[in-house]
Amino acid sequence: MKRYFYADKNNNPKGPVTGDDLTELRRNGQVNDKTRVFEEGATEWQSLGKVIPREAGDIDSQATPPGVTRKTGCIGLIALPAVGWLVFSLLF
């Protein structure tokens, strides 16, 4: 069974862990596809997304790390009519 090491949020190496462990850590948001991973026997660190690609059934392909809130872009929908009105007013 392959063993891996991964860099935590402070860039400290953790492990060894299995591929299943990394998949579970990704599912829980503790690591993501950009997390640096080292596979035993490899010559360099790579991103988790390259070492262990996501399965087609994985729900969240861009897992959000803990403590990070995703922005949705709703403000653009609110601001768009105001900007449109401003541009229209300046033209006429």
Contacts in CASP RR format, 6 or more apart in sequence:
PFRMAT RR
TARGET T0000
AUTHOR 0000-0000-0000
METHOD contacts of the structure
MODEL  1
MKRYFYADKNNNPKGPVTGDDLTELRRNGQVNDKTRVFEEGATEWQSLGK
VIPREAGDIDSQATPPGVTRKTGCIGLIALPAVGWLVFSLLF
1 18 0 8 1.000
2 18 0 8 1.000
2 19 0 8 1.000
2 39 0 8 1.000
2 40 0 8 1.000
3 15 0 8 1.000
3 16 0 8 1.000
3 17 0 8 1.000
3 18 0 8 1.000
3 39 0 8 1.000
3 40 0 8 1.000
4 15 0 8 1.000
4 16 0 8 1.000
4 17 0 8 1.000
4 18 0 8 1.000
4 19 0 8 1.000
4 21 0 8 1.000
4 22 0 8 1.000
4 37 0 8 1.000
4 38 0 8 1.000
4 39 0 8 1.000
4 40 0 8 1.000
4 51 0 8 1.000
5 13 0 8 1.000
5 14 0 8 1.000
5 15 0 8 1.000
5 16 0 8 1.000
5 17 0 8 1.000
5 37 0 8 1.000
5 38 0 8 1.000
5 40 0 8 1.000
6 13 0 8 1.000
6 14 0 8 1.000
6 15 0 8 1.000
6 17 0 8 1.000
6 22 0 8 1.000
6 25 0 8 1.000
6 31 0 8 1.000
6 35 0 8 1.000
6 36 0 8 1.000
6 37 0 8 1.000
6 38 0 8 1.000
6 48 0 8 1.000
7 13 0 8 1.000
7 14 0 8 1.000
7 35 0 8 1.000
7 36 0 8 1.000
7 37 0 8 1.000
7 45 0 8 1.000
8 14 0 8 1.000
9 65 0 8 1.000
11 36 0 8 1.000
13 38 0 8 1.000
16 40 0 8 1.000
17 25 0 8 1.000
19 52 0 8 1.000
22 31 0 8 1.000
22 37 0 8 1.000
22 48 0 8 1.000
22 51 0 8 1.000
22 52 0 8 1.000
23 52 0 8 1.000
25 31 0 8 1.000
26 32 0 8 1.000
26 33 0 8 1.000
26 35 0 8 1.000
26 48 0 8 1.000
26 52 0 8 1.000
26 63 0 8 1.000
27 58 0 8 1.000
27 63 0 8 1.000
29 63 0 8 1.000
29 64 0 8 1.000
29 65 0 8 1.000
29 66 0 8 1.000
30 65 0 8 1.000
30 66 0 8 1.000
31 48 0 8 1.000
32 48 0 8 1.000
32 62 0 8 1.000
32 63 0 8 1.000
32 64 0 8 1.000
32 65 0 8 1.000
33 47 0 8 1.000
33 48 0 8 1.000
33 49 0 8 1.000
33 54 0 8 1.000
33 61 0 8 1.000
33 62 0 8 1.000
33 63 0 8 1.000
34 47 0 8 1.000
34 48 0 8 1.000
34 49 0 8 1.000
35 47 0 8 1.000
35 48 0 8 1.000
36 45 0 8 1.000
36 46 0 8 1.000
36 47 0 8 1.000
36 48 0 8 1.000
37 45 0 8 1.000
37 46 0 8 1.000
37 47 0 8 1.000
37 48 0 8 1.000
37 51 0 8 1.000
37 52 0 8 1.000
38 44 0 8 1.000
38 45 0 8 1.000
38 46 0 8 1.000
39 46 0 8 1.000
39 51 0 8 1.000
54 61 0 8 1.000
64 70 0 8 1.000
END
